Amino acid sequence: MRADRLVLGLFGVASVLNIVASGIQSRPLDWATKPLLLPLLALWFFLDQRAKGARPTAGILAALLFSWAGDVALQFDGGTAFIIGMALFGTAHVCYVTTFVRNGALARMRRLPMLLVPIGYAVFLVAALTWLWPALSDAGLAVPMAVYGTLLSSTAALAAAFGWRTALGGGLFLISDLLIAVRVADAFTIPGPPVWVMVTYIAAQFLLATGWAERRTT
């Protein structure tokens, strides 16, 4: 078995176990699995690209590793850990956005119907912030969330320029973090087991990485 496929399989196992951990709210299992997710995905991306004779995109690797650092920070309780985690994820989105722009995303987004994508995300972001702003202000998070939301929406919009996988990955990333914002603001109780943040987040990162890897080798 090729090394990249083995690593991807390990990522799949860790993902399932982490989703289970979220569902049963097992902190030990969450701690044992969540810090493994993004390093495994980054290692798969590196090995996959090398196996195909392509140079791994540094910006994508950096985005995955900054996301990993954000995952670890958010494992700790408290407002300071949350702000650090958000800053690290914001840096990951800067890496994603920079990579997409350098590879021609803006030129692809300037024409209809692609132009509707960033417009739609902008409207969505404004609506979400308007809804959550009072509660986020009370928590002292309104401005940081607005900045982070702008970076996140930029990733989601620009990802749409490179195919359905990256487009879906960007959209799911936005949904995952919106669920976190809703929880922080205590604006809505999501029915069912508390797994949706991790389901959408894991799928988002997987689709962004595999979508970019596919684009780079086709």
N, C-alpha and C positions, 0 to 999 in steps of 0.2 A: 504494500500500500504506500502511495506517495505521502510524504510527510505533511504536505498541506491538507490533504484530505483527512489524515488522522487528527490534525489540530482542529479542523472544522468539526469533526465528530465530537471531540472533547468540548468544544464550544457549545455544541448542541446539548450535550449531557449537562454541562454546567448551567445552561439556560433553563432547561426543564427543572432542574433541582432548585434553582433560584426562584422560579415562578411558584413551585410548590412551597418553598419557604415563605413567600409572600402570602400565599393562600392560607397556610396554617399559622402564619405569624410566628415563625420560628426564628428568633434572632441568631442563635448559633449557626443554623444552616444558612441563613442569609449571609452572615459574616464569612462562612466557609466558601461560598460560591460567588457572591457578587464581585469581589475583587479579582476573580479569575476571568470574568467575561471579556472585558475589553483587551487585556493583554493577549488572550487567545485569539481574538478576532484580528488584532493587529499583526500577530505572528502569522496567522493564516494569510492575510493580505500580502505580507512581505514574501512568504514562501510561494504563494500562488503566482505573483508577478515574476519572481525570479525563475520559476519553473517554466513560464511562458516566454522567457527571454525579454521581459519588459523591466524597465527600471521602476521600482516601487515609488509611488508619488509621496514625497515627504510630507506634504500638507495633509494628506489623508491619514498617514501614520501619526502625525502630530495631533490631529483632531481626535483620533481614537485614544491616544495616550493621555491627553488632557481630560478627556471624558472619564477615563479610568481614575485619574486623580480626583476628579469631581465626585465620582462614585464613592471613593474611599472617604472623602471629607464628609459626605452626606450620611455616612454610617454613624457619625457621632451626633449626639443630641446638642441642641442649643442654637441660638441665633447666630453666633459667630461662625460655627461650622457651616450653617446654611449659606451665609454670605460668601464664605470661602469657596464652598461647592459651586455656588452660582457663578462666581468669578472664574473658576476653572472651566466650567462649561461654556461660559461666555468666550473664553479664549479658544476653546475647541471650535466654537462657531466662527470665530475670526479665521481660524485655519481653514474650515470648510469654505467660507465665503471667498477668501483669498484664492484658494485653489480653483474654485469654479470660475471666478472672474478672469484669472490668468489663462484659463482654457476656453475663453470665448463665450461665457454665459450671457454677458450683457448684450452682445450683438444678437444672440439668438432670442432674447426676450423682448426686443424692440418692435417686433411685428405681431400683428394679430394672427392667430388667437393667443399666442404665448404672452402677449402684453397683459392679457386679462389675469394671468396667474399672480404676478406681484400686486396688481390692484386688488384682487380678491383677498390675498393674505393681509394687505394693509388694512382693508375694511374689517376683516376678522379680528386683527390685533386691536384696532381702535375700539371695536365693540366689546371685546373681552376685558380690556383695561377699564373701559367705562363701567362695566358691570362690577368688576372686582376692586376698583379704586378705593372706595371708602374703607373697606375692610383691610386692604393692603396698607393704606395710609395709617390706620390705627396701629398696625404692626411695624410701621417704619420701613416698609418694603416697597412702597408704590414706585418710587423713582428707580431703584435698582431693578425691579421687575419690568419697568417700561424699557429700560436700556437693554436688559437681557432679552425681552420679548422682541425688540427690534432686530437684534442679532439672530435670534432663532427664526423669525419670519423671513429674514434675508436668506438664511440657509435653505429653508423650505422652498422659497420662491426660485432661487437660482438652481437648486437641485433639479427642478423640473426641466431644465434645458438639456439634460443628458439622458433622457429615457425614462421609461415607466418605473424602473426599480428605484432609481435615485429620487424620482418625483414622489413616489409612495413613501420612501424612507423619510424624506423631509417632512411630509405631511404627518406621518405618525410621530415623529419627534415633537412636532408642535402639539399634537393631541396629548402626548405623554406629559409634557411639561405644563400644559393647561390643566390637566388633572391634578398635578402637584399644586399649582396656584390656587385651584378651587379648594383643595384640602387646607392649604395654609390660611386662606381667607375664610374658611368655614362657611362657604357660600352654598354648598349643595352636598348632599350625602349620596354617594354613588352606590346603588344596590349591588348585592352579591359580594363574593370574597374580594379582598383588596389586592387583586392581581393585575389590574388593567394598566397601571403605571409601568410595571416591568414588562408586561406583554408587548405594549406599544413601543417601549424604549428599546428592548432587545431587537424587535423586528425592525425598528428604524435604523439602528446602527448596522445590523446585518444587511439590510437592503442598500444603504448608502455605500458600504464597503464592497459588497458583491456587484452592485450596479456600476460602480466606478471601475472595478477590476475588469468587468466584462467590456466596458467601453474602451479601456486602455489596450485591450488585446484583440479587438475586432476591427 
